């Protein structure tokens, strides 16, 4: 079951990245992939129904509270994405005869942009195990500094990509429409989106790692006192 969940999450992530290139896939394919992604998201939440039931149980540390908030916001963003997708659909849900409105377009733009950022944060909250194993393997190895350089490079390229796409304009509705650079290569377009996802995930991982280190130091000092 765990492997199935991981595969499901990977497929959803890949589909989400592809969906960011609306002008590349075309409207019909975009709507079909979007519908598939939402169905997978529903399955993902059904498989994690126990997590929702445990939200109000036990102690709520900063990390757990942050985790809960991000998950709930991501859930809302995905709902907004699908509802707005249906509202502006001209292929898959065209039979509903819903009139496309500016509200629907803006809701889709803001929920998509925030959803991508929140998904990246969500991934950052779940890569601790993988990153810790990777750090252990690379520490004191021949490729240690190359490894750290690559991580810094990824974060830097992710920040550059975020700025070049001007994603904050979509996140805070500073523009009425999503703009694409049609002269940019498809490969570079998707590489930049992958870089944004990895950069945010790595930053979240690093922040949580630092918080843990600070907490451990405080415990050690407290024990000495």
Secondary structure, DSSP 8 states (H G I E B T S, - for coil): -HHHHHHHHHHHHHHHHHHT-HHHH-HHHHHHHHHHHHHHHHHHHHHTHHHHHTTTSS---HHHHHHHHHHHHHHHHHHHHHHHHHHT-SSTTGGG-----HHHHHHHHHHHHHHHHHHHHHHHTT-HHHHHHHHHHHTTSTTHHHHHHHHHHHHHHHHHHHHHHTHHHHHTT-SSS----TTS-HHHHHHHHHHHHHHHHHHHHHHHHHHHHHHHHHHHHHHH-
